[in-house]
Amino acid sequence: MKWHDGKDFTADDVVFTYDILTKDKTLSASVTSNFEDISSVKALDDHTVVIKLSKYNAAMLDYFTMGILPKHLLKGGRYQHRFF
């Protein structure tokens, strides 16, 4: 799969997105509370992501419908206030 600019979509994009949602304390969006149960997100390779939860959360599958952000375009904080 590729992004609109032809760059590969990878597991790093998924990790980048969920790191923003779970670790960025400057992010002020109501949706971030949906991801409070995520304890870690790790890319095992370009196509595999492991997401661990701190406790069971039946709603999490619905929350994972959140769009993924392109790390190669947004790393370095340029994403703030654009998407959330």
PDB file with one MODEL, atoms N, CA, C and O in Angstrom:
MODEL        1
ATOM      1  N   MET A   1       0.854  -1.159   0.000  1.00  0.00           N
ATOM      2  CA  MET A   1       0.000   0.000   0.000  1.00  0.00           C
ATOM      3  C   MET A   1       0.906   1.228   0.000  1.00  0.00           C
ATOM      4  O   MET A   1       2.002   1.216   0.561  1.00  0.00           O
ATOM      5  N   LYS A   2       0.427   2.270  -0.633  1.00  0.00           N
ATOM      6  CA  LYS A   2       1.206   3.505  -0.751  1.00  0.00           C
ATOM      7  C   LYS A   2       0.369   4.705  -0.301  1.00  0.00           C
ATOM      8  O   LYS A   2      -0.861   4.690  -0.355  1.00  0.00           O
ATOM      9  N   TRP A   3       1.074   5.732   0.140  1.00  0.00           N
ATOM     10  CA  TRP A   3       0.436   7.013   0.429  1.00  0.00           C
ATOM     11  C   TRP A   3       0.178   7.725  -0.894  1.00  0.00           C
ATOM     12  O   TRP A   3       0.634   7.274  -1.945  1.00  0.00           O
ATOM     13  N   HIS A   4      -0.542   8.824  -0.844  1.00  0.00           N
ATOM     14  CA  HIS A   4      -0.889   9.581  -2.041  1.00  0.00           C
ATOM     15  C   HIS A   4       0.336  10.078  -2.808  1.00  0.00           C
ATOM     16  O   HIS A   4       0.253  10.326  -4.011  1.00  0.00           O
ATOM     17  N   ASP A   5       1.473  10.224  -2.122  1.00  0.00           N
ATOM     18  CA  ASP A   5       2.688  10.719  -2.770  1.00  0.00           C
ATOM     19  C   ASP A   5       3.607   9.591  -3.239  1.00  0.00           C
ATOM     20  O   ASP A   5       4.728   9.845  -3.678  1.00  0.00           O
ATOM     21  N   GLY A   6       3.134   8.344  -3.148  1.00  0.00           N
ATOM     22  CA  GLY A   6       3.897   7.212  -3.621  1.00  0.00           C
ATOM     23  C   GLY A   6       4.788   6.544  -2.592  1.00  0.00           C
ATOM     24  O   GLY A   6       5.359   5.488  -2.867  1.00  0.00           O
ATOM     25  N   LYS A   7       4.919   7.135  -1.413  1.00  0.00           N
ATOM     26  CA  LYS A   7       5.723   6.528  -0.347  1.00  0.00           C
ATOM     27  C   LYS A   7       4.976   5.329   0.224  1.00  0.00           C
ATOM     28  O   LYS A   7       3.746   5.308   0.269  1.00  0.00           O
ATOM     29  N   ASP A   8       5.741   4.335   0.658  1.00  0.00           N
ATOM     30  CA  ASP A   8       5.142   3.140   1.249  1.00  0.00           C
ATOM     31  C   ASP A   8       4.443   3.448   2.572  1.00  0.00           C
ATOM     32  O   ASP A   8       4.944   4.228   3.382  1.00  0.00           O
ATOM     33  N   PHE A   9       3.302   2.839   2.778  1.00  0.00           N
ATOM     34  CA  PHE A   9       2.606   2.841   4.067  1.00  0.00           C
ATOM     35  C   PHE A   9       3.251   1.724   4.883  1.00  0.00           C
ATOM     36  O   PHE A   9       3.311   0.582   4.425  1.00  0.00           O
ATOM     37  N   THR A  10       3.738   2.040   6.092  1.00  0.00           N
ATOM     38  CA  THR A  10       4.410   1.028   6.903  1.00  0.00           C
ATOM     39  C   THR A  10       3.867   1.019   8.329  1.00  0.00           C
ATOM     40  O   THR A  10       3.070   1.868   8.728  1.00  0.00           O
ATOM     41  N   ALA A  11       4.324   0.042   9.063  1.00  0.00           N
ATOM     42  CA  ALA A  11       3.951  -0.064  10.473  1.00  0.00           C
ATOM     43  C   ALA A  11       4.408   1.163  11.252  1.00  0.00           C
ATOM     44  O   ALA A  11       3.784   1.523  12.251  1.00  0.00           O
ATOM     45  N   ASP A  12       5.489   1.814  10.813  1.00  0.00           N
ATOM     46  CA  ASP A  12       5.956   3.031  11.494  1.00  0.00           C
ATOM     47  C   ASP A  12       4.912   4.140  11.453  1.00  0.00           C
ATOM     48  O   ASP A  12       4.841   4.953  12.374  1.00  0.00           O
ATOM     49  N   ASP A  13       4.101   4.184  10.399  1.00  0.00           N
ATOM     50  CA  ASP A  13       3.025   5.173  10.326  1.00  0.00           C
ATOM     51  C   ASP A  13       1.979   4.903  11.406  1.00  0.00           C
ATOM     52  O   ASP A  13       1.452   5.833  12.017  1.00  0.00           O
ATOM     53  N   VAL A  14       1.686   3.636  11.633  1.00  0.00           N
ATOM     54  CA  VAL A  14       0.716   3.258  12.673  1.00  0.00           C
ATOM     55  C   VAL A  14       1.268   3.618  14.049  1.00  0.00           C
ATOM     56  O   VAL A  14       0.558   4.201  14.868  1.00  0.00           O
ATOM     57  N   VAL A  15       2.520   3.278  14.306  1.00  0.00           N
ATOM     58  CA  VAL A  15       3.151   3.611  15.592  1.00  0.00           C
ATOM     59  C   VAL A  15       3.167   5.122  15.781  1.00  0.00           C
ATOM     60  O   VAL A  15       2.836   5.607  16.864  1.00  0.00           O
ATOM     61  N   PHE A  16       3.539   5.865  14.765  1.00  0.00           N
ATOM     62  CA  PHE A  16       3.567   7.327  14.822  1.00  0.00           C
ATOM     63  C   PHE A  16       2.202   7.886  15.218  1.00  0.00           C
ATOM     64  O   PHE A  16       2.108   8.741  16.099  1.00  0.00           O
ATOM     65  N   THR A  17       1.154   7.404  14.569  1.00  0.00           N
ATOM     66  CA  THR A  17      -0.202   7.886  14.850  1.00  0.00           C
ATOM     67  C   THR A  17      -0.608   7.615  16.290  1.00  0.00           C
ATOM     68  O   THR A  17      -1.095   8.511  16.980  1.00  0.00           O
ATOM     69  N   TYR A  18      -0.410   6.377  16.748  1.00  0.00           N
ATOM     70  CA  TYR A  18      -0.847   6.043  18.103  1.00  0.00           C
ATOM     71  C   TYR A  18       0.068   6.631  19.165  1.00  0.00           C
ATOM     72  O   TYR A  18      -0.369   6.839  20.297  1.00  0.00           O
ATOM     73  N   ASP A  19       1.325   6.904  18.833  1.00  0.00           N
ATOM     74  CA  ASP A  19       2.187   7.635  19.774  1.00  0.00           C
ATOM     75  C   ASP A  19       1.655   9.046  19.982  1.00  0.00           C
ATOM     76  O   ASP A  19       1.645   9.546  21.106  1.00  0.00           O
ATOM     77  N   ILE A  20       1.217   9.688  18.910  1.00  0.00           N
ATOM     78  CA  ILE A  20       0.630  11.024  19.038  1.00  0.00           C
ATOM     79  C   ILE A  20      -0.604  10.967  19.939  1.00  0.00           C
ATOM     80  O   ILE A  20      -0.761  11.784  20.846  1.00  0.00           O
ATOM     81  N   LEU A  21      -1.464  10.005  19.679  1.00  0.00           N
ATOM     82  CA  LEU A  21      -2.721   9.906  20.422  1.00  0.00           C
ATOM     83  C   LEU A  21      -2.524   9.545  21.896  1.00  0.00           C
ATOM     84  O   LEU A  21      -3.358   9.894  22.732  1.00  0.00           O
ATOM     85  N   THR A  22      -1.438   8.855  22.221  1.00  0.00           N
ATOM     86  CA  THR A  22      -1.253   8.386  23.603  1.00  0.00           C
ATOM     87  C   THR A  22      -0.174   9.128  24.374  1.00  0.00           C
ATOM     88  O   THR A  22      -0.172   9.080  25.605  1.00  0.00           O
ATOM     89  N   LYS A  23       0.740   9.810  23.700  1.00  0.00           N
ATOM     90  CA  LYS A  23       1.875  10.417  24.399  1.00  0.00           C
ATOM     91  C   LYS A  23       1.964  11.932  24.302  1.00  0.00           C
ATOM     92  O   LYS A  23       2.594  12.566  25.148  1.00  0.00           O
ATOM     93  N   ASP A  24       1.356  12.511  23.304  1.00  0.00           N
ATOM     94  CA  ASP A  24       1.474  13.957  23.108  1.00  0.00           C
ATOM     95  C   ASP A  24       0.552  14.692  24.073  1.00  0.00           C
ATOM     96  O   ASP A  24      -0.663  14.735  23.880  1.00  0.00           O
ATOM     97  N   LYS A  25       1.142  15.267  25.109  1.00  0.00           N
ATOM     98  CA  LYS A  25       0.360  15.951  26.145  1.00  0.00           C
ATOM     99  C   LYS A  25      -0.165  17.309  25.681  1.00  0.00           C
ATOM    100  O   LYS A  25      -1.029  17.889  26.338  1.00  0.00           O
ATOM    101  N   THR A  26       0.345  17.826  24.555  1.00  0.00           N
ATOM    102  CA  THR A  26      -0.146  19.111  24.049  1.00  0.00           C
ATOM    103  C   THR A  26      -1.373  18.941  23.167  1.00  0.00           C
ATOM    104  O   THR A  26      -2.033  19.917  22.811  1.00  0.00           O
ATOM    105  N   LEU A  27      -1.668  17.716  22.822  1.00  0.00           N
ATOM    106  CA  LEU A  27      -2.816  17.444  21.956  1.00  0.00           C
ATOM    107  C   LEU A  27      -4.103  17.638  22.744  1.00  0.00           C
ATOM    108  O   LEU A  27      -4.296  17.024  23.794  1.00  0.00           O
ATOM    109  N   SER A  28      -4.961  18.472  22.245  1.00  0.00           N
ATOM    110  CA  SER A  28      -6.218  18.725  22.946  1.00  0.00           C
ATOM    111  C   SER A  28      -7.386  18.296  22.066  1.00  0.00           C
ATOM    112  O   SER A  28      -8.003  19.104  21.371  1.00  0.00           O
ATOM    113  N   ALA A  29      -7.664  17.004  22.120  1.00  0.00           N
ATOM    114  CA  ALA A  29      -8.773  16.454  21.340  1.00  0.00           C
ATOM    115  C   ALA A  29      -9.540  15.475  22.215  1.00  0.00           C
ATOM    116  O   ALA A  29      -8.946  14.705  22.970  1.00  0.00           O
ATOM    117  N   SER A  30     -10.841  15.509  22.111  1.00  0.00           N
ATOM    118  CA  SER A  30     -11.665  14.632  22.939  1.00  0.00           C
ATOM    119  C   SER A  30     -11.443  13.167  22.618  1.00  0.00           C
ATOM    120  O   SER A  30     -11.667  12.312  23.475  1.00  0.00           O
ATOM    121  N   VAL A  31     -11.013  12.857  21.420  1.00  0.00           N
ATOM    122  CA  VAL A  31     -10.834  11.469  21.004  1.00  0.00           C
ATOM    123  C   VAL A  31      -9.645  10.800  21.704  1.00  0.00           C
ATOM    124  O   VAL A  31      -9.597   9.571  21.767  1.00  0.00           O
ATOM    125  N   THR A  32      -8.701  11.559  22.223  1.00  0.00           N
ATOM    126  CA  THR A  32      -7.513  10.954  22.842  1.00  0.00           C
ATOM    127  C   THR A  32      -7.869  10.086  24.040  1.00  0.00           C
ATOM    128  O   THR A  32      -7.147   9.134  24.337  1.00  0.00           O
ATOM    129  N   SER A  33      -8.948  10.384  24.727  1.00  0.00           N
ATOM    130  CA  SER A  33      -9.339   9.571  25.882  1.00  0.00           C
ATOM    131  C   SER A  33      -9.712   8.141  25.472  1.00  0.00           C
ATOM    132  O   SER A  33      -9.672   7.229  26.297  1.00  0.00           O
ATOM    133  N   ASN A  34     -10.070   7.950  24.215  1.00  0.00           N
ATOM    134  CA  ASN A  34     -10.392   6.603  23.728  1.00  0.00           C
ATOM    135  C   ASN A  34      -9.181   5.677  23.757  1.00  0.00           C
ATOM    136  O   ASN A  34      -9.331   4.455  23.769  1.00  0.00           O
ATOM    137  N   PHE A  35      -8.003   6.246  23.768  1.00  0.00           N
ATOM    138  CA  PHE A  35      -6.784   5.460  23.635  1.00  0.00           C
ATOM    139  C   PHE A  35      -5.986   5.361  24.928  1.00  0.00           C
ATOM    140  O   PHE A  35      -4.830   4.939  24.905  1.00  0.00           O
ATOM    141  N   GLU A  36      -6.575   5.738  26.040  1.00  0.00           N
ATOM    142  CA  GLU A  36      -5.883   5.707  27.336  1.00  0.00           C
ATOM    143  C   GLU A  36      -5.473   4.307  27.764  1.00  0.00           C
ATOM    144  O   GLU A  36      -4.523   4.165  28.533  1.00  0.00           O
ATOM    145  N   ASP A  37      -6.142   3.286  27.303  1.00  0.00           N
ATOM    146  CA  ASP A  37      -5.815   1.912  27.703  1.00  0.00           C
ATOM    147  C   ASP A  37      -4.665   1.306  26.910  1.00  0.00           C
ATOM    148  O   ASP A  37      -4.250   0.183  27.195  1.00  0.00           O
ATOM    149  N   ILE A  38      -4.150   2.018  25.933  1.00  0.00           N
ATOM    150  CA  ILE A  38      -2.997   1.509  25.178  1.00  0.00           C
ATOM    151  C   ILE A  38      -1.751   1.699  26.029  1.00  0.00           C
ATOM    152  O   ILE A  38      -1.416   2.820  26.413  1.00  0.00           O
ATOM    153  N   SER A  39      -1.072   0.608  26.319  1.00  0.00           N
ATOM    154  CA  SER A  39       0.153   0.706  27.111  1.00  0.00           C
ATOM    155  C   SER A  39       1.404   0.733  26.230  1.00  0.00           C
ATOM    156  O   SER A  39       2.426   1.287  26.633  1.00  0.00           O
ATOM    157  N   SER A  40       1.338   0.146  25.039  1.00  0.00           N
ATOM    158  CA  SER A  40       2.476   0.222  24.124  1.00  0.00           C
ATOM    159  C   SER A  40       2.047  -0.081  22.695  1.00  0.00           C
ATOM    160  O   SER A  40       1.090  -0.813  22.445  1.00  0.00           O
ATOM    161  N   VAL A  41       2.792   0.510  21.770  1.00  0.00           N
ATOM    162  CA  VAL A  41       2.604   0.270  20.342  1.00  0.00           C
ATOM    163  C   VAL A  41       3.997   0.080  19.757  1.00  0.00           C
ATOM    164  O   VAL A  41       4.868   0.934  19.919  1.00  0.00           O
ATOM    165  N   LYS A  42       4.201  -1.038  19.082  1.00  0.00           N
ATOM    166  CA  LYS A  42       5.532  -1.364  18.587  1.00  0.00           C
ATOM    167  C   LYS A  42       5.443  -1.978  17.196  1.00  0.00           C
ATOM    168  O   LYS A  42       4.594  -2.831  16.936  1.00  0.00           O
ATOM    169  N   ALA A  43       6.323  -1.538  16.308  1.00  0.00           N
ATOM    170  CA  ALA A  43       6.421  -2.127  14.972  1.00  0.00           C
ATOM    171  C   ALA A  43       7.421  -3.277  15.027  1.00  0.00           C
ATOM    172  O   ALA A  43       8.579  -3.074  15.390  1.00  0.00           O
ATOM    173  N   LEU A  44       6.983  -4.474  14.670  1.00  0.00           N
ATOM    174  CA  LEU A  44       7.886  -5.618  14.625  1.00  0.00           C
ATOM    175  C   LEU A  44       8.662  -5.661  13.306  1.00  0.00           C
ATOM    176  O   LEU A  44       9.815  -6.088  13.263  1.00  0.00           O
ATOM    177  N   ASP A  45       8.018  -5.217  12.248  1.00  0.00           N
ATOM    178  CA  ASP A  45       8.636  -5.085  10.931  1.00  0.00           C
ATOM    179  C   ASP A  45       7.788  -4.085  10.147  1.00  0.00           C
ATOM    180  O   ASP A  45       6.898  -3.461  10.725  1.00  0.00           O
ATOM    181  N   ASP A  46       8.033  -3.920   8.874  1.00  0.00           N
ATOM    182  CA  ASP A  46       7.300  -2.918   8.080  1.00  0.00           C
ATOM    183  C   ASP A  46       5.806  -3.178   7.977  1.00  0.00           C
ATOM    184  O   ASP A  46       5.039  -2.269   7.659  1.00  0.00           O
ATOM    185  N   HIS A  47       5.385  -4.417   8.245  1.00  0.00           N
ATOM    186  CA  HIS A  47       3.986  -4.784   8.039  1.00  0.00           C
ATOM    187  C   HIS A  47       3.273  -5.292   9.282  1.00  0.00           C
ATOM    188  O   HIS A  47       2.119  -5.711   9.202  1.00  0.00           O
ATOM    189  N   THR A  48       3.950  -5.261  10.443  1.00  0.00           N
ATOM    190  CA  THR A  48       3.373  -5.838  11.654  1.00  0.00           C
ATOM    191  C   THR A  48       3.469  -4.862  12.816  1.00  0.00           C
ATOM    192  O   THR A  48       4.544  -4.350  13.128  1.00  0.00           O
ATOM    193  N   VAL A  49       2.322  -4.612  13.455  1.00  0.00           N
ATOM    194  CA  VAL A  49       2.256  -3.740  14.623  1.00  0.00           C
ATOM    195  C   VAL A  49       1.667  -4.530  15.782  1.00  0.00           C
ATOM    196  O   VAL A  49       0.689  -5.258  15.616  1.00  0.00           O
ATOM    197  N   VAL A  50       2.268  -4.381  16.953  1.00  0.00           N
ATOM    198  CA  VAL A  50       1.732  -4.988  18.167  1.00  0.00           C
ATOM    199  C   VAL A  50       1.277  -3.859  19.083  1.00  0.00           C
ATOM    200  O   VAL A  50       2.061  -2.990  19.465  1.00  0.00           O
ATOM    201  N   ILE A  51      -0.004  -3.893  19.425  1.00  0.00           N
ATOM    202  CA  ILE A  51      -0.577  -2.907  20.340  1.00  0.00           C
ATOM    203  C   ILE A  51      -0.992  -3.642  21.596  1.00  0.00           C
ATOM    204  O   ILE A  51      -1.790  -4.579  21.542  1.00  0.00           O
ATOM    205  N   LYS A  52      -0.448  -3.216  22.738  1.00  0.00           N
ATOM    206  CA  LYS A  52      -0.792  -3.841  24.014  1.00  0.00           C
ATOM    207  C   LYS A  52      -1.654  -2.885  24.824  1.00  0.00           C
ATOM    208  O   LYS A  52      -1.410  -1.679  24.870  1.00  0.00           O
ATOM    209  N   LEU A  53      -2.664  -3.457  25.458  1.00  0.00           N
ATOM    210  CA  LEU A  53      -3.569  -2.672  26.299  1.00  0.00           C
ATOM    211  C   LEU A  53      -3.269  -2.946  27.767  1.00  0.00           C
ATOM    212  O   LEU A  53      -2.841  -4.041  28.132  1.00  0.00           O
ATOM    213  N   SER A  54      -3.496  -1.950  28.592  1.00  0.00           N
ATOM    214  CA  SER A  54      -3.279  -2.113  30.032  1.00  0.00           C
ATOM    215  C   SER A  54      -4.426  -2.876  30.684  1.00  0.00           C
ATOM    216  O   SER A  54      -4.268  -3.446  31.764  1.00  0.00           O
ATOM    217  N   LYS A  55      -5.582  -2.883  30.021  1.00  0.00           N
ATOM    218  CA  LYS A  55      -6.730  -3.645  30.508  1.00  0.00           C
ATOM    219  C   LYS A  55      -7.654  -3.931  29.327  1.00  0.00           C
ATOM    220  O   LYS A  55      -7.550  -3.305  28.273  1.00  0.00           O
ATOM    221  N   TYR A  56      -8.536  -4.864  29.519  1.00  0.00           N
ATOM    222  CA  TYR A  56      -9.504  -5.226  28.494  1.00  0.00           C
ATOM    223  C   TYR A  56     -10.380  -4.019  28.161  1.00  0.00           C
ATOM    224  O   TYR A  56     -10.846  -3.314  29.056  1.00  0.00           O
ATOM    225  N   ASN A  57     -10.598  -3.790  26.874  1.00  0.00           N
ATOM    226  CA  ASN A  57     -11.433  -2.689  26.435  1.00  0.00           C
ATOM    227  C   ASN A  57     -12.181  -3.133  25.175  1.00  0.00           C
ATOM    228  O   ASN A  57     -11.629  -3.107  24.075  1.00  0.00           O
ATOM    229  N   ALA A  58     -13.416  -3.532  25.344  1.00  0.00           N
ATOM    230  CA  ALA A  58     -14.220  -4.047  24.231  1.00  0.00           C
ATOM    231  C   ALA A  58     -14.448  -3.002  23.146  1.00  0.00           C
ATOM    232  O   ALA A  58     -14.663  -3.361  21.988  1.00  0.00           O
ATOM    233  N   ALA A  59     -14.407  -1.741  23.487  1.00  0.00           N
ATOM    234  CA  ALA A  59     -14.656  -0.678  22.510  1.00  0.00           C
ATOM    235  C   ALA A  59     -13.436  -0.364  21.653  1.00  0.00           C
ATOM    236  O   ALA A  59     -13.552   0.347  20.654  1.00  0.00           O
ATOM    237  N   MET A  60     -12.278  -0.878  22.024  1.00  0.00           N
ATOM    238  CA  MET A  60     -11.043  -0.512  21.327  1.00  0.00           C
ATOM    239  C   MET A  60     -11.089  -0.836  19.835  1.00  0.00           C
ATOM    240  O   MET A  60     -10.550  -0.074  19.033  1.00  0.00           O
ATOM    241  N   LEU A  61     -11.709  -1.927  19.446  1.00  0.00           N
ATOM    242  CA  LEU A  61     -11.791  -2.242  18.017  1.00  0.00           C
ATOM    243  C   LEU A  61     -12.493  -1.136  17.238  1.00  0.00           C
ATOM    244  O   LEU A  61     -12.111  -0.837  16.107  1.00  0.00           O
ATOM    245  N   ASP A  62     -13.504  -0.536  17.825  1.00  0.00           N
ATOM    246  CA  ASP A  62     -14.157   0.605  17.180  1.00  0.00           C
ATOM    247  C   ASP A  62     -13.214   1.804  17.105  1.00  0.00           C
ATOM    248  O   ASP A  62     -13.208   2.534  16.114  1.00  0.00           O
ATOM    249  N   TYR A  63     -12.423   2.003  18.151  1.00  0.00           N
ATOM    250  CA  TYR A  63     -11.501   3.143  18.185  1.00  0.00           C
ATOM    251  C   TYR A  63     -10.401   3.016  17.140  1.00  0.00           C
ATOM    252  O   TYR A  63      -9.869   4.021  16.670  1.00  0.00           O
ATOM    253  N   PHE A  64     -10.059   1.779  16.775  1.00  0.00           N
ATOM    254  CA  PHE A  64      -9.005   1.574  15.792  1.00  0.00           C
ATOM    255  C   PHE A  64      -9.432   1.958  14.379  1.00  0.00           C
ATOM    256  O   PHE A  64      -8.649   1.794  13.444  1.00  0.00           O
ATOM    257  N   THR A  65     -10.626   2.453  14.203  1.00  0.00           N
ATOM    258  CA  THR A  65     -11.055   2.940  12.892  1.00  0.00           C
ATOM    259  C   THR A  65     -10.517   4.341  12.610  1.00  0.00           C
ATOM    260  O   THR A  65     -10.747   4.897  11.536  1.00  0.00           O
ATOM    261  N   MET A  66      -9.804   4.906  13.577  1.00  0.00           N
ATOM    262  CA  MET A  66      -9.172   6.218  13.417  1.00  0.00           C
ATOM    263  C   MET A  66      -8.195   6.162  12.248  1.00  0.00           C
ATOM    264  O   MET A  66      -7.467   5.180  12.106  1.00  0.00           O
ATOM    265  N   GLY A  67      -8.165   7.172  11.427  1.00  0.00           N
ATOM    266  CA  GLY A  67      -7.233   7.202  10.299  1.00  0.00           C
ATOM    267  C   GLY A  67      -5.781   7.236  10.749  1.00  0.00           C
ATOM    268  O   GLY A  67      -5.466   7.754  11.821  1.00  0.00           O
ATOM    269  N   ILE A  68      -4.914   6.691   9.938  1.00  0.00           N
ATOM    270  CA  ILE A  68      -3.483   6.668  10.219  1.00  0.00           C
ATOM    271  C   ILE A  68      -2.823   7.855   9.518  1.00  0.00           C
ATOM    272  O   ILE A  68      -3.196   8.222   8.404  1.00  0.00           O
ATOM    273  N   LEU A  69      -1.835   8.448  10.193  1.00  0.00           N
ATOM    274  CA  LEU A  69      -1.144   9.623   9.671  1.00  0.00           C
ATOM    275  C   LEU A  69       0.171   9.227   8.997  1.00  0.00           C
ATOM    276  O   LEU A  69       0.813   8.271   9.430  1.00  0.00           O
ATOM    277  N   PRO A  70       0.581   9.936   7.952  1.00  0.00           N
ATOM    278  CA  PRO A  70       1.844   9.637   7.279  1.00  0.00           C
ATOM    279  C   PRO A  70       3.039  10.232   8.031  1.00  0.00           C
ATOM    280  O   PRO A  70       3.243  11.446   8.032  1.00  0.00           O
ATOM    281  N   LYS A  71       3.810   9.373   8.658  1.00  0.00           N
ATOM    282  CA  LYS A  71       4.950   9.822   9.461  1.00  0.00           C
ATOM    283  C   LYS A  71       5.932  10.649   8.634  1.00  0.00           C
ATOM    284  O   LYS A  71       6.446  11.660   9.113  1.00  0.00           O
ATOM    285  N   HIS A  72       6.191  10.233   7.413  1.00  0.00           N
ATOM    286  CA  HIS A  72       7.200  10.917   6.597  1.00  0.00           C
ATOM    287  C   HIS A  72       6.822  12.363   6.279  1.00  0.00           C
ATOM    288  O   HIS A  72       7.696  13.169   5.960  1.00  0.00           O
ATOM    289  N   LEU A  73       5.560  12.698   6.360  1.00  0.00           N
ATOM    290  CA  LEU A  73       5.117  14.073   6.108  1.00  0.00           C
ATOM    291  C   LEU A  73       4.941  14.895   7.376  1.00  0.00           C
ATOM    292  O   LEU A  73       5.009  16.123   7.336  1.00  0.00           O
ATOM    293  N   LEU A  74       4.715  14.225   8.502  1.00  0.00           N
ATOM    294  CA  LEU A  74       4.281  14.947   9.689  1.00  0.00           C
ATOM    295  C   LEU A  74       5.214  14.873  10.884  1.00  0.00           C
ATOM    296  O   LEU A  74       4.965  15.546  11.884  1.00  0.00           O
ATOM    297  N   LYS A  75       6.284  14.080  10.822  1.00  0.00           N
ATOM    298  CA  LYS A  75       7.170  13.976  11.979  1.00  0.00           C
ATOM    299  C   LYS A  75       7.787  15.329  12.289  1.00  0.00           C
ATOM    300  O   LYS A  75       7.949  16.169  11.404  1.00  0.00           O
ATOM    301  N   GLY A  76       8.125  15.527  13.536  1.00  0.00           N
ATOM    302  CA  GLY A  76       8.711  16.794  13.946  1.00  0.00           C
ATOM    303  C   GLY A  76       7.704  17.793  14.458  1.00  0.00           C
ATOM    304  O   GLY A  76       8.035  18.968  14.618  1.00  0.00           O
ATOM    305  N   GLY A  77       6.471  17.358  14.724  1.00  0.00           N
ATOM    306  CA  GLY A  77       5.475  18.229  15.325  1.00  0.00           C
ATOM    307  C   GLY A  77       4.654  19.036  14.346  1.00  0.00           C
ATOM    308  O   GLY A  77       3.820  19.839  14.765  1.00  0.00           O
ATOM    309  N   ARG A  78       4.863  18.848  13.061  1.00  0.00           N
ATOM    310  CA  ARG A  78       4.123  19.633  12.071  1.00  0.00           C
ATOM    311  C   ARG A  78       2.668  19.217  11.971  1.00  0.00           C
ATOM    312  O   ARG A  78       1.884  19.883  11.294  1.00  0.00           O
ATOM    313  N   TYR A  79       2.288  18.132  12.630  1.00  0.00           N
ATOM    314  CA  TYR A  79       0.926  17.618  12.564  1.00  0.00           C
ATOM    315  C   TYR A  79      -0.031  18.394  13.464  1.00  0.00           C
ATOM    316  O   TYR A  79      -1.241  18.378  13.235  1.00  0.00           O
ATOM    317  N   GLN A  80       0.485  19.059  14.466  1.00  0.00           N
ATOM    318  CA  GLN A  80      -0.374  19.645  15.496  1.00  0.00           C
ATOM    319  C   GLN A  80      -1.394  20.608  14.897  1.00  0.00           C
ATOM    320  O   GLN A  80      -1.086  21.418  14.023  1.00  0.00           O
ATOM    321  N   HIS A  81      -2.584  20.493  15.389  1.00  0.00           N
ATOM    322  CA  HIS A  81      -3.711  21.357  15.030  1.00  0.00           C
ATOM    323  C   HIS A  81      -4.179  21.206  13.590  1.00  0.00           C
ATOM    324  O   HIS A  81      -4.987  22.008  13.120  1.00  0.00           O
ATOM    325  N   ARG A  82      -3.685  20.186  12.877  1.00  0.00           N
ATOM    326  CA  ARG A  82      -4.154  19.959  11.515  1.00  0.00           C
ATOM    327  C   ARG A  82      -5.224  18.887  11.466  1.00  0.00           C
ATOM    328  O   ARG A  82      -6.187  18.998  10.707  1.00  0.00           O
ATOM    329  N   PHE A  83      -5.062  17.850  12.271  1.00  0.00           N
ATOM    330  CA  PHE A  83      -5.921  16.693  12.138  1.00  0.00           C
ATOM    331  C   PHE A  83      -6.868  16.478  13.303  1.00  0.00           C
ATOM    332  O   PHE A  83      -7.892  15.815  13.144  1.00  0.00           O
ATOM    333  N   PHE A  84      -6.552  17.025  14.475  1.00  0.00           N
ATOM    334  CA  PHE A  84      -7.342  16.703  15.656  1.00  0.00           C
ATOM    335  C   PHE A  84      -8.052  17.908  16.190  1.00  0.00           C
ATOM    336  O   PHE A  84      -8.766  17.811  17.188  1.00  0.00           O
TER     337      PHE A  84
ENDMDL
END
